[in-house]
Amino acid sequence: MTRSIAIATGIPYKRVRKDLTDLTKEMTGGLETSAANGVLAPVYHRYLTDLGWEVVITKGQYLKSDLGEPGPIITRLTRHTVAIVDGA
């Protein structure tokens, strides 16, 4: 998730990782102390919505080659995330 966010937002990877680690510590009360082994969905959801991103649910849908959406997209696949910028 960290890499996808960095690519899609243009924020440097190290900054995103630090921000997500800090938010993880805050949201779990210190039970989780790092984003190094993955980021919990509520954490990355809050991070992205705080940046002004919105969630679009497309369960059961397939991505088309022409997404018709301007700007970058972060898509969540099973146990994986992908940043799509300019259709690539």
Secondary structure, 3 states (H helix, E strand, C coil): CHHHHHHHHCCCHHHHHHHHHHHHHHHHCCCCCCCCCCCCHHHHHHHHHHCCCCCCCCCCCCCCCCCCCCCCEEEEECCEEEEECCCC
